[in-house]
């Protein structure tokens, strides 16, 4: 081995790496982001869980069974006197129903408590059920200790039921989220990669020197990818409804409207990325960092944003995918209220206008 030649080759490789920003993106930025997001931003723990307590038996004994809710970092309880009042609290992720005859049945030996869980987010529902069960078990242990080991009173049975997820299956929760990921993948990845390839080959520059306006070129480029994304959306909806039995509690028109808005958001992001990078490899990495990974980890697909640190939750609520995710889960499973639909659709519409306008501005700047 010629040491001088070898050192020269090493020097050349280092210089080439320093001139290529994608090397630092792949080798340093992406691993650092993954460590930070997965290490501190993602958690299966649920904190400040909104719990509505229908205290139909307001005796001291009944209230003592619920002391584990007060002051706990895991619960944010709201006490009402009936189950109808509790059901009206749309922000509640769990409802604990203490029946009117709770104390009498407890003294007789056995009482029943009903726990209603918001089943759209299966992860949060299961964690809430576990925490609530642990709280009642701790109270039963203290009751048995104070009344003697031989006492047969103080036994509480929890009867759990999930609302908006009658099949009690996680697929009902995941499939609407998977539609969001598919739309992100098709809209951002496909657009950015194909457009970046045209930048590399110089075909877009050839178009821009013709009398055709940049707006016309961008619009013509958007239409085919919009059609592809729309076909993918229809296939996903058919598979979700007929293949997995996921219900649609609201109209199909609202699902299509919100999806079309998000498709324009995704395509606008892809066009912006391709115009900024003009390189397929770099466009792929940028699309991964700014769209797909945040959509999976920070949009509420896998983890409830209320259980993550505040800084991570703020980042999650900046992402347009978060609002599309909320819409899809609610429109499919909950039959959500009008204000939520109006709010999320308005935010998605604003994002769509912003990214389409930004893609046009960046493309003009890149050509000039």
Protein Blocks (a to p, Z undefined) as FASTA:
>chain_A
ZZklmmmmmmmmmmmmmmmmklmmmmmmmmmmmmmmmmmmgcfbdehiacddddfblcfk
lmmmmmmmgopakbccdddfbfklmmmmmmbcbdcdddfklmmmmmnopacddddddfkl
mmlmmmmmmmmmmmmmmmmmmmmmmnojklcghiacdddddehilnopaklmmmmmmmmm
mmmmmmmmmmmmmmmmmmmnommmmmmmpmbdfklmmmmmmmmmmmmmmmmmmmmmmmmm
mmnopacfbdfklmmmmmmmmmmmmmmmmmmmmmmnopaklmmmmmmmmmmmmmmmmnom
mpcfklpcfklmmmmmmpmklmmmmmmmmmmmnopafklmmmmmmmmmmmmmmmmmmmmm
mmmmmmZZ
